[in-house]
Amino acid sequence: RSLNVRQKGSQHRIDTHIIRKDGSIIPVDIAVSVLTSSDGTITGSIGIIKDISERVKLQKLKDDFVDIVTHELRTPVSIAKEGVAQLIEGLHGPVTVDQKEMLELVSRAMLRLLRIVSDLLDVSKIESRKTVLNKESVDVAELIKEVMATFRARAEKKNLKLLFGSGKTIEAMVDREKMVQVLTNLIGNAIKFTERGSVSIAVEIKEPYVQFSVEDTGPGIAAEDLPKLFSKFEQFGKKDGHAEKGSGLGLVISQGIIELHGGRIFAESQLGKGTRFTFTVLKD
């Protein structure tokens, strides 16, 4: 893989492989930087090659462990959840009100566990670069409306306005299902943490990107917490122990999906005024 480093201030870093004299192939990290004189004249470049065999080996062990654990968990939990659902429906005999209440509690806990398992699998695939995008031409404005429709009842229950003003057709080459996953996560979080006001969604073309934003009038996020938003298992905005909890992986997964689409995601927030998440994807 070639690197273009003859640009002032440019720095490049890639993970690749090299072949030793004995024919063996090893993974390496190559970092290349431009050297300049005091007046800014380019005088050369410097490269550092680092053997990352151990890091790759440890990453594979971690990925294999996550794959095994999550796959082994998914099947028995799914079977147990189906069994509990049958008990709740009275398919195996009548249940008392107290028994039904306990069974419904167990069912919700199992559903949450299945979500965590699914999120762990998604993160593992993204980190090991096994996620494959199935891109197609999608009217993203219509896609936003479809996702919003699934949240309409939840927003109305909290007396929140769910706003989206675009009536234009905006086409982009994206993986439809993965974009639904990102929008569902961001809109769902906005509604979850907003008690009054509104959640507003916007989309516009900013060549060569399509830019989306999800803005709420919730409690906001402290400045010191913003850099942690896209870290694994970080959760903010919980008011008490009874609030609905997620896996803490939703934003990590969303960031991975967006980066696979050639874009980026960031957040802006003010305590007491709300939060806005903005992300881009390549239009074509």
Secondary structure in CASP SS format (residue, H / E / C, confidence):
PFRMAT SS
TARGET T0000
AUTHOR 0000-0000-0000
METHOD secondary structure of the structure
MODEL  1
R C 1.00
S C 1.00
L C 1.00
N C 1.00
V C 1.00
R C 1.00
Q C 1.00
K C 1.00
G C 1.00
S C 1.00
Q E 1.00
H E 1.00
R E 1.00
I E 1.00
D E 1.00
T E 1.00
H E 1.00
I E 1.00
I E 1.00
R C 1.00
K C 1.00
D C 1.00
G C 1.00
S C 1.00
I E 1.00
I E 1.00
P E 1.00
V E 1.00
D E 1.00
I E 1.00
A E 1.00
V E 1.00
S E 1.00
V E 1.00
L E 1.00
T E 1.00
S C 1.00
S C 1.00
D C 1.00
G C 1.00
T C 1.00
I E 1.00
T E 1.00
G E 1.00
S E 1.00
I E 1.00
G E 1.00
I E 1.00
I E 1.00
K E 1.00
D E 1.00
I C 1.00
S H 1.00
E H 1.00
R H 1.00
V H 1.00
K H 1.00
L H 1.00
Q H 1.00
K H 1.00
L H 1.00
K H 1.00
D H 1.00
D H 1.00
F H 1.00
V H 1.00
D H 1.00
I H 1.00
V H 1.00
T H 1.00
H H 1.00
E H 1.00
L H 1.00
R H 1.00
T H 1.00
P H 1.00
V H 1.00
S H 1.00
I H 1.00
A H 1.00
K H 1.00
E H 1.00
G H 1.00
V H 1.00
A H 1.00
Q H 1.00
L H 1.00
I H 1.00
E C 1.00
G C 1.00
L C 1.00
H C 1.00
G C 1.00
P C 1.00
V C 1.00
T C 1.00
V H 1.00
D H 1.00
Q H 1.00
K H 1.00
E H 1.00
M H 1.00
L H 1.00
E H 1.00
L H 1.00
V H 1.00
S H 1.00
R H 1.00
A H 1.00
M H 1.00
L H 1.00
R H 1.00
L H 1.00
L H 1.00
R H 1.00
I H 1.00
V H 1.00
S H 1.00
D H 1.00
L H 1.00
L H 1.00
D H 1.00
V H 1.00
S H 1.00
K H 1.00
I H 1.00
E H 1.00
S C 1.00
R C 1.00
K C 1.00
T C 1.00
V C 1.00
L C 1.00
N C 1.00
K E 1.00
E E 1.00
S E 1.00
V E 1.00
D E 1.00
V H 1.00
A H 1.00
E H 1.00
L H 1.00
I H 1.00
K H 1.00
E H 1.00
V H 1.00
M H 1.00
A H 1.00
T H 1.00
F H 1.00
R H 1.00
A H 1.00
R H 1.00
A H 1.00
E H 1.00
K H 1.00
K C 1.00
N C 1.00
L C 1.00
K E 1.00
L E 1.00
L E 1.00
F E 1.00
G C 1.00
S C 1.00
G C 1.00
K C 1.00
T C 1.00
I C 1.00
E E 1.00
A E 1.00
M E 1.00
V E 1.00
D E 1.00
R H 1.00
E H 1.00
K H 1.00
M H 1.00
V H 1.00
Q H 1.00
V H 1.00
L H 1.00
T H 1.00
N H 1.00
L H 1.00
I H 1.00
G H 1.00
N H 1.00
A H 1.00
I H 1.00
K H 1.00
F H 1.00
T C 1.00
E C 1.00
R C 1.00
G C 1.00
S E 1.00
V E 1.00
S E 1.00
I E 1.00
A E 1.00
V E 1.00
E E 1.00
I E 1.00
K E 1.00
E C 1.00
P C 1.00
Y E 1.00
V E 1.00
Q E 1.00
F E 1.00
S E 1.00
V E 1.00
E E 1.00
D E 1.00
T C 1.00
G C 1.00
P C 1.00
G C 1.00
I C 1.00
A C 1.00
A C 1.00
E C 1.00
D C 1.00
L H 1.00
P H 1.00
K H 1.00
L C 1.00
F C 1.00
S C 1.00
K C 1.00
F C 1.00
E C 1.00
Q C 1.00
F C 1.00
G C 1.00
K C 1.00
K C 1.00
D C 1.00
G C 1.00
H C 1.00
A C 1.00
E C 1.00
K C 1.00
G C 1.00
S C 1.00
G C 1.00
L C 1.00
G H 1.00
L H 1.00
V H 1.00
I H 1.00
S H 1.00
Q H 1.00
G H 1.00
I H 1.00
I H 1.00
E H 1.00
L H 1.00
H C 1.00
G C 1.00
G C 1.00
R C 1.00
I E 1.00
F E 1.00
A E 1.00
E E 1.00
S E 1.00
Q E 1.00
L C 1.00
G C 1.00
K C 1.00
G E 1.00
T E 1.00
R E 1.00
F E 1.00
T E 1.00
F E 1.00
T E 1.00
V E 1.00
L E 1.00
K C 1.00
D C 1.00
END
